[in-house]
Amino acid sequence: MKIVMLGPFGLRPKGTMSVRALPMARALAANGHQVTVLIPPWDHPADAGREWQQDGARVVNLALPSAPPGLLQLWMTGRLVRTALALRPDVIHFFKPKAYAGLSHWLAWLLRGLHLAAPRLRLIVDEDDWERAWNQVAPYSAAQKRFFAWQEGWGLRHADAVIVASQELRRLVAAEGIAARRVFYVPNGVWPRSAEKGADRSRAVRMLWELDDAPVILLYSRFFEFRLERIVAIMQRVGAQQPSAKLLIIGEGLFGQETELDDRLAAADLADAVRFCGWVPADQLPHHFAAADVAIFPLDDTPINRAKCSVKLTELLAAGLPVVADAVGQNNEYIVHGQTGWLVPPEDDAAFADAVSTLLGDRELRRRLGTAAAQRIQEDFAWPRLAAEIEKAYTL
């Protein structure tokens, strides 16, 4: 089967392409499909016009034209669809029903209806966020919000199948009147780990960040999923029960929230208990994860968080870390409370802190939860297994 994946993404470590589309492409290529990923490389213009093979898939970065707004979007939409159709695909998989992906879906659907594209061409929409929820917080203009909301509804109704990344998205898509037989649940997954393990550099990480033998709590985040004051409240209560505990923070905020969090922690006299690592290269993440005793994954109970499907949580679980998380949205799918992690009532910071303190004081419980978490996530949410559900959507 010839598959073209298309959407408003980039390939850099922080780009959405690297965390959803590319693993899908890799899994499908491993199953013998011919997969091409088309990218408008806005976040890395140096790649414009370049292409390469990555994990069995062909990656094509389109050239970026110089054109005024409006014409630029129309030109890129036309170029994406023209390039996709020239490959004579059986499937075009659009990531996100908005922006260039949404416009490209509309144009491909129109051309198919006019018999200018293969009548059996399958048009698939991938929904990994509820865009109308994002409209409430994103810095879009009123016109953009109306347009994106229209795109989302139109895209869902005019797709041959819809792939959703969370159970909440499945519910929301069903509420739009989309028949259940056209909706396929494909959460973000992980790759099964090799039996061979690299050198454990967790001790070096502890030395680098002056953690010594302290109990270490890991926060791996972009900082927009929760109110920053929650981290202060949780650490204050944990500190009262585990005075030597340290918080190791990995990540950068979408809007510089890490600076505000640093200020809040300092104002609460918690600066000495916190280490900010910033963005850590992917090959260094396992060593930082191994340096921690417990990971925390707070999610405020918001429409965005109920619908999201976090790759970061899958990474933490696959690493064998015991995770404490709010019982919100997809957290309830990835974590079985008391078996593969610890869920607490949403936004209950006292319960959250108490769970962290309990785990820090119980090595055997941490070991049991971490081992079970890694096993379940690598079996039930492995990309090779999830690829079978994607193939069902393509052949409906």
Secondary structure, 3 states (H helix, E strand, C coil): CEEEEECCCCCCCCCCHHHCHHHHHHHHHHCCCEEEEEECCCCCHHHCCCEEEECCEEEEECCCCCCCCCHHHHHHHHHHHHHHHHCCCCEEEEECCCHHHHHHHHHHHHHHHCCCCCCCCEEEEEECCCHHHHCCCCCCCHHHHHHHHHHHHHHHHCCCEEEECCHHHHHHHHHCCCCHHHEEECCCCECCCCCCCCCCCHHHHHHHCCCCCCCEEEEECCCCCCCHHHHHHHHHHHHHHCCCCEEEEECCCCCCHHHHHHHHHHHCCCHHHEEEEECCCHHHHHHHHHCCCEEEECCCCCHHHHHCCCHHHHHHHHCCCCEEEECCCCHHHHCCECCCEEEECCCCHHHHHHHHHHHHCCHHHHHHHHHHHHHHHHHHCEHHHHHHHHHHHHHC
